[in-house]
Amino acid sequence: NVRGWLYWKLRLWERIMASDSLQFSQLCASLNDVVSSTSKAGKAHALDEFFHEIAEVDSRAMADLPPASRCDSDTSLAIMRLVLPELDKERASYGMREKSLGDMCSQLLQLSRGSATAERLRRWKDPTVQARTGGKVTAAGDFCAVLGTVLEGRCSSKSELSIQDVNDLLDQLNQCEIVYGAGGFVSYRGSAGEERRSILHEFLKRGTDIENVWITKIILKDMKLGVGYEAVLRWYHPSALMHYKGTHNLALVCKECHDPDFIVAHNVVREEKNVHVGSPVHSEDPPCYFHVGLRDSRRPCRGTALPPVERLSSTTGCCQSNANR
């Protein structure tokens, strides 16, 4: 079985191609290609090329495998947390928005408060200010685009960040205490503000201007890829979108979809139970998640393939097809 042979051969690369050895610049280049592409197919191709590159396996042999199976689940999760930060519930909020990020960047870049560059960051929505201060009028209203014009020539020309470095620093940023001041607004004074400034300084010191723009997009959870998370998950694995809608757990999706033959029985219907389509099955119910095709017949499997339409009986707890009812 060529598919099975390829699947297990890929496992040999898992320890080699860990996320701590993958450069964040590689991902940023692919994300730039996604943004520049005008079609969904082109955007998917850009991400596909990245997963081909990190898998270190002949692309022709990789054609039948979903991207979720081309590297180990931990590496896959590390990447998907950066590509789809809005789905990352473990880092729900960083407690920072455009204004606070602009103020901190101005401080870290040692911009005089009255300077044209600082004003460009402070009034990033105003096209007149952008034109008057040497920025790009087209960038007005897009904080990350304005930040990109400010960071040009002010960051390292060579990246020192790996994907694991970025995730570690974002975890630290997420763990910073959120302190509320007068009026219920978040306060960035004291130790909480210093911790955030220290982490942002690390990003600015070790990353390029392009990388810092993408990091800012991740912090704001607004990637502006021109394609929704649904399309990305469909590309990632045939069952990834349905699995996420049922679990809302990106880590679990990456772990389960690591198996190329993992499928979600999306057409399971529950009688007399308020259960959404694609939701996870409780221990007293038979599983609706399946791994088929690559398992040794002597080893236990989590389930068997379902007929086209199934109904889960509330009395017997078994799946019954319409043909047998």
Disulfide bonds with the S-S distance in Angstrom:
none
